[in-house]
Amino acid sequence: MVIYGVSFDMIGKQPIVLLKTVDSNKFLPIWIGHPEAAAILMKLQGASTPRPMTHDLLCDVLGELEAKCTQVAVTELRDNTFFAQVTLTVNGREMEVDSRPSDALAIAVRSGAPIFAAEDVIAESAIEFEHEVEDQEEVVDKFKDFLDSVSPEDFKGEE
C-alpha cells in the first residue's frame, strides 16, 4: 500500500487517510484523528518543526536503541475500528507492536517502512475504481464526492 493522500470527510470534517494498493485501483479510506493527520501530512510535504513531534521522537528513540521499523500493516477491521501493527527489528529479533493505523502510518512515513493491509481488510473496506487511475487530482475529486455521501457506519459489514 502507499499513502495516496489525506482528506477530510465533508460532513464531520474528520480527517481520512487514503491508502492505495500498489497493483490495483483499490483505495482504503481510514478515518484518523487531526493530530495524526497533521503528523502524516507534515512528513509527506517535507515540513519540519523546531522540536520533535511525538512520532519523530519515537523514531529517534528507536534509532538510538538500534531498532528499526521494518513494516507497518493494517491488520483488521473490527466493530468499525481499524487495527494495525508496527514490526520492529531489534538486535536481529523481529517483534510486532499493536498500534492504531494512524500512528503506524505516521511512523512508516518517517522510517521509510513499507505499508501493508490484510487481504480481508481490503476485501471488506476498499473502494475500487473501474478505470485506470493516473491523475491524482481526479482520484481525490472522486474520493471527495464519495466522502460527501458516506459515513464510518457504511463500513460496518454484516452482523
TAFEN-V74046 format. One record per residue. N is the residue number from 0. RES is the residue in three letters. D_LAST is the distance of its C-alpha to the last C-alpha in Angstrom with 2 decimals. Layout:
# TAFEN-V74046
n & res & d_last
N & RES & D_LAST
N & RES & D_LAST
This chain:
# TAFEN-V74046
n & res & d_last
0 & MET & 27.66
1 & VAL & 29.98
2 & ILE & 29.68
3 & TYR & 30.25
4 & GLY & 30.51
5 & VAL & 29.42
6 & SER & 28.81
7 & PHE & 27.58
8 & ASP & 24.97
9 & MET & 27.14
10 & ILE & 25.25
11 & GLY & 24.88
12 & LYS & 27.46
13 & GLN & 25.16
14 & PRO & 26.34
15 & ILE & 24.39
16 & VAL & 25.59
17 & LEU & 25.32
18 & LEU & 25.43
19 & LYS & 26.68
20 & THR & 26.69
21 & VAL & 30.32
22 & ASP & 30.42
23 & SER & 28.34
24 & ASN & 27.46
25 & LYS & 23.95
26 & PHE & 23.41
27 & LEU & 20.88
28 & PRO & 20.81
29 & ILE & 20.33
30 & TRP & 20.93
31 & ILE & 23.65
32 & GLY & 26.21
33 & HIS & 29.62
34 & PRO & 31.71
35 & GLU & 29.85
36 & ALA & 30.09
37 & ALA & 33.79
38 & ALA & 34.22
39 & ILE & 32.75
40 & LEU & 34.68
41 & MET & 37.90
42 & LYS & 37.98
43 & LEU & 37.03
44 & GLN & 39.83
45 & GLY & 42.28
46 & ALA & 42.81
47 & SER & 43.93
48 & THR & 44.48
49 & PRO & 47.65
50 & ARG & 45.80
51 & PRO & 42.83
52 & MET & 39.35
53 & THR & 36.87
54 & HIS & 35.56
55 & ASP & 39.18
56 & LEU & 40.23
57 & LEU & 37.62
58 & CYS & 38.75
59 & ASP & 42.37
60 & VAL & 41.80
61 & LEU & 40.18
62 & GLY & 43.22
63 & GLU & 45.66
64 & LEU & 44.02
65 & GLU & 44.27
66 & ALA & 40.52
67 & LYS & 38.83
68 & CYS & 35.34
69 & THR & 34.83
70 & GLN & 31.34
71 & VAL & 28.15
72 & ALA & 24.68
73 & VAL & 21.26
74 & THR & 19.49
75 & GLU & 15.81
76 & LEU & 13.06
77 & ARG & 11.05
78 & ASP & 9.60
79 & ASN & 11.31
80 & THR & 14.45
81 & PHE & 16.56
82 & PHE & 18.66
83 & ALA & 22.03
84 & GLN & 25.03
85 & VAL & 28.70
86 & THR & 30.91
87 & LEU & 34.44
88 & THR & 37.56
89 & VAL & 39.96
90 & ASN & 43.23
91 & GLY & 41.94
92 & ARG & 38.86
93 & GLU & 35.36
94 & MET & 32.81
95 & GLU & 29.28
96 & VAL & 28.47
97 & ASP & 25.08
98 & SER & 24.96
99 & ARG & 23.21
100 & PRO & 23.22
101 & SER & 25.68
102 & ASP & 28.13
103 & ALA & 27.85
104 & LEU & 28.65
105 & ALA & 31.50
106 & ILE & 32.91
107 & ALA & 32.57
108 & VAL & 34.57
109 & ARG & 37.23
110 & SER & 37.51
111 & GLY & 37.12
112 & ALA & 34.41
113 & PRO & 32.27
114 & ILE & 28.65
115 & PHE & 25.91
116 & ALA & 22.17
117 & ALA & 20.10
118 & GLU & 19.58
119 & ASP & 15.80
120 & VAL & 15.75
121 & ILE & 18.08
122 & ALA & 16.24
123 & GLU & 12.97
124 & SER & 14.83
125 & ALA & 18.42
126 & ILE & 20.32
127 & GLU & 22.99
128 & PHE & 26.29
129 & GLU & 27.93
130 & HIS & 31.49
131 & GLU & 33.16
132 & VAL & 32.89
133 & GLU & 36.24
134 & ASP & 36.74
135 & GLN & 34.79
136 & GLU & 35.59
137 & GLU & 34.21
138 & VAL & 30.86
139 & VAL & 30.83
140 & ASP & 31.71
141 & LYS & 28.96
142 & PHE & 26.47
143 & LYS & 27.81
144 & ASP & 27.37
145 & PHE & 23.73
146 & LEU & 23.37
147 & ASP & 24.97
148 & SER & 22.02
149 & VAL & 18.93
150 & SER & 17.20
151 & PRO & 15.16
152 & GLU & 12.12
153 & ASP & 12.46
154 & PHE & 11.49
155 & LYS & 8.16
156 & GLY & 6.50
157 & GLU & 3.79
158 & GLU & 0.00
